[in-house]
Each structure stands twice: as C-alpha cells, then as structure tokens.
Amino acid sequence: MKHLAVGIFHDDTLSRELGKKDTETDIVVLNRKMDEHILTFMYPLEDKLSAKSEIISSVDVAIVTFTEMTRELGETVVMLDSLGISKGITVTTPYTTIDRIAAITKGTSLESFIVENRDPAKILGLLKNIHPERDTVSPPVVVVDNSFSVRGVGEVILGFVKRGIIRKYDKLSLLPAGKEVTVRSIQMQDEDYDEAEAGSRVGLAIKGATVDEMERGSVLCVSSDAKVSTTADLSFMKSPFYSDDVREGAFHVTVGMQTIPVTVTKKSETSIAIESEKPIVYTSRDTFLLLDLNAKKMRIIGKGTTL
C-alpha cells in the first residue's frame, strides 16, 4: 500500500472533492483510497496560521490554489519553502496566470511544483505518481494528530509514521508525557495490520497512557531518538520577507504538530535561544518555524534547527 499525506491550501472546496472527511478540529483531515494508494488530505479551518504550519510540518506534498495574492497566500509559500516541500501542485484560477505563479514562486521550493488547472480527477492522477523517499530503516517515530477513547478498545491515537516501521506490540516512549506505552493494535482505513511503515497515517490502540497525555504533537518513539526540553539553541535563518529585525521577546514556534509560546532569550546573526513554559518534543531532524502572530504583515520570522 502506498501512502501520501497532502496539504491543501486556499481551496477548501477542492479538499472535499478529493477526499472523504475523517476528523475535524482546527485541522480537517480527509481520506481517499484508490487501488493500492491511500491519500490523506489536510487543510486548516479559516486558514489559521498555527494549524497551517502544523500541516506543512507533516505532509509530503502540497496543493496550493493561487487565488488573489494575499498575506495568507504569501505565508503559505514561505512556510512550504522553509520546510523544503518541493513536491506538489499549484492550481491556476481565473485570477492567476501561469506566468504570475512562476513570478511568485521563483527562487522557492514551489518552482518544482506541477502547474495544473482545477481538475480534481487529473489532480488525483498526478498525486498517484508522486513517490516520496521513505526512511524505513531508522527506529519508528509516530507524530500524533488526534486522540480519543473508544468503548471496548480503549485509548486510540491517530498519527503519521514519520520514520521506521511500527509493529503491533511495540513498546515505545510517549513524549513529552514520559510514559512507556504498548501498541495494542494498528489500523489503516478501518482494516487491521500487524505493521505500518514510514508515510502511513495510522490508528493505534495504546496501552499505558491517557487521552490527555497523548495530545496533538506528542511523539511515539524510542526514547533516545527525541528530546524533551523547555529550552533549545537553534541555528537560525531569518525570512527575507519578515520586515522587522529578530529580537528577544515573546513569540511562537511550530515544530512537528506542536505550536507553543516561547521567549527568544538570546540572538545573534545566525542563531537564537528559545525558552518555553511547556515542554517541547523534537528530534535532530526537525525544523522549527518561529512565528510572530502579532505582526501586521508577514508573520513567519524564519526557521531553525537544533545546534
């Protein structure tokens, strides 16, 4: 079975034409199964910035419909580029020509996106031919996007296998809760499996933790593969589109599917130090997005990775 996680931006109607709704919070998740392909679509309700940044941190591919040029569309392009999303589709509309899209995406990872008209059937065909590289060798890492209790089953999480292969009866660390948990069962598209590899969106019945301890952004992994901390030192690159200087003070970061208030406590030309009241879980491969939610123009300050 081939899996693909797809973020859809600035066209909620297209989302509903491509998939069937699964869950809805500030992030709407939809699914579609076609032959040997399982497609998971996500879009942010009301174009909420934190939800959008968490989606972009989680997907393999993006579909961006180019309507009128707005701050929100510009932020989408900047975040996709910051997180290196280079596979996707830019959708034309009566408001935007191919030349206009090329001008907006020049110099970003979106330059490599396929430009297509708004044709759901054709878009689905194009998605089936996108094959991201997967790391199935490293120990398993699962990022939680939802959790709930099911009568007769117990505690269940929904999440993405980011690396490795997760297997039934695996014992893993749940972070940042610091609990050891057991995977009691694995489901994909309401079918039971003994294992699921990187790229899959899974439902896992979990023993050893409560729903409240498995909130969105939590990570299941071998404990040595992730770090939990209220501080981080980051190699940092400011976005050229953020008009203010990087300064010390209160902001937010998104890493994985967590968006957390932080304070920038130190800064230099190439690095920053951040501190939060709430523990942050991250791996050495994760990219941090620093957000200024109060900015009047571009709200993406820049990106960083741990030193």
Summary of the structure (lengths in Angstrom):
residues: 307
radius of gyration: 19.1
end to end distance: 36.7
largest distance: 55.9
contacts: 1030
relative contact order: 0.14
helix: 19%
strand: 49%
